[in-house]
């Protein structure tokens, strides 16, 4: 009876010791991968009372395993870098692939580990081994190796369960390291892309700005030449001259639009709290003549306050309302509707709807590309940059812009904008 009690007491103590070791690792502060591996091997060794605990990983072609960290308990020392070739230990490597855990109480005679006897076990005075595969993404990527020095050891169920938990923690450490590297790589790529975009936008701004002067000279001298030649100019020459003038004017419009496009970021202003209803009333006044000419009307529903660049919001609504008036259906007077609603604690959704000619939804992505047109210039004026400019403004505010439309049934543009930050 007393023997049974001692066995139960020892088992209970072992379980509690294992639980304490796992809890200690779980509560450990986060750190780099090497620090995490060293902490794991140390706690593992102390908890199981094992002389040597090592973490080994397969190389890329699985022809060898490479030591990432080995802790020597008696010397309180770590080392790494050793390699074991698969061709020298085929039975062991096969067992690693097939076994959930590999407990070898007599490692020198166990068929899975006896290949190590002369070259590794005897020189290191190792008698027992317990190796647990490390799995990552369902694949065995390495092992946690426990080596008992000086005497044989029977690995209990509690020992094996603890070792399996340790292998899981190693897997988590490597998974966390992979996530950290992926996040760093993504941050670096994002930063590089942002730098590239800024440089490209600065280049576009400078290039288009510098192009204006020679272009204006071309237009001015073409006008002077027409006046100088007067009525005596030959019809063909006059036609050529006017083509130069029209092309120059068209190029000037394109450059002006490209400058506007680049200014979304190069000349952006700080965000402020805005009353969209008031801003929309001002835009309505700017478009007064076009509303009068078309007989159109604007219906405005409830609109939230937003946190945005005022000048860019004005530009955004001018483009969307201007487009609606431009692409109106000749059979009816244009009716434009603007409304908004909160969709989260941080964002609202704004809709701009019209009863114009609409478009086929297969062109949905195309209409947001700069200088893309669905109609000829003889039908509708403009350079085709308006919606691209709208999308860029919305993106700068952290939102998204999309559209719904059917030919002959009008269009509806939906975009999100940030709400004002909560006041303390």
C-alpha positions, 0 to 999 in steps of 0.5 A: 500500500505504501509503495502504491502511495509513493508511486502516486505521489511521485506521479502527482509531483511529476505532473505538477512539475510539468504543469509548472514548466509549461506555465512558466513558458506561457508567461514568459515575455515575448522576445526574439526567436533565439531567446525563445529557443534558449528559454524552452530548452532550459525549462525543458531540461530543468523540468524533466531533469534531462542532461541535454535538450536540443532543437534541431531543424531539417534543411531544405531538401531534408538531407540533414538536421541542423542544431538550432540550440542545445542546452547542457544542464550540467554546464549551464551552456548553450551551443548550436551548429551541429549537423546530422546527415540523413544518409548516415542515419536512415532508420532514425530519419525514417522513424522521425517522419513516421512517429508522433514521438520517439522514446528510446529508453535504451538508445544504444540498442533501440533499432531506431537510434542504435545507428548513433551508438559509436559516433554520438551516443558513446562519446557523449555518454548518452544512454536514453533518448526521447525525440519529439517531431516539431510540426509546422503546417502539418509537416515535420520540420524538426525535432526536440531531442532529450538525451539522458546521460550516465544511466538508462531512463524509462520515459513516462507518459507524463514525460512524453506528454510534456515533451509533446507540449514543448514541441508545440511551443517550439512550433508556435515560436517558429510560426511567430517568427515567420509572421514577424518576418512576413510583417517586416517584409510587407512593411518594407515593401509598403514603405518602398511602394509609398516612396516610389509613389511619392517620387512618381507623383512629384515627378508627374507634378514637376514634369506637367508643370514644366510642360505648361510653359512650352505648350502655352508658347505653342498655343500663343504663337499659333494664335499670332500666326493666324492673326498675322496671316489673316484672310490671305492664308490658304484653306489647307494651311489654315486647317493645319494651323487650327489643328495645331491650336486644338491639339495644343488646347487639348494637351493643356487640358490633359496637363491641367488634369494630370496636375490635379491628379498629382496634387491629391498627395503632393499638395494635400491639406490636413483633415478637419471636421466638415459639415457635408451639407454645407459643403454640398450647398457650396458645390451646388452654387458652383454648378448653378449654370450647369443645373440651369442649362440642364433643368436638373435638380439636386436632392440632398438627404441626411449627411453626417459630419466627416473628417476630411480635406475640405478642398478635396471633398469639394473637388470630389463632389464637383466631379461626381455631380458634374459627371451626372449633369454631363452624362444626362439622358436627353429624354428627361431632366437630370435628378441627382440624389446625395445621402449618407449613413454611418456604417461603423464607429469610424466610417460613413457611406455616402451615395451619389445617385443620378438618372442619367444614361448609365453604363454597362457594369463590365466597364466598372473597373475601366471608368476609374482608370486615368484618361479612360473614356467610354464615349468619343470626344465629339459626344462628351467633353473631358479628358477622362480623369475625373473618376480616377481623381475621385477614387484617389481622393477617397483612397487618401481618406482611407475609404473605398469608391465603387459604382452601380449602373445600368444603361438607361437607368442612371448610376449610383456611386458609393464611397466611404469617408472617415467620421470625426474622431471621438472627443475625449 
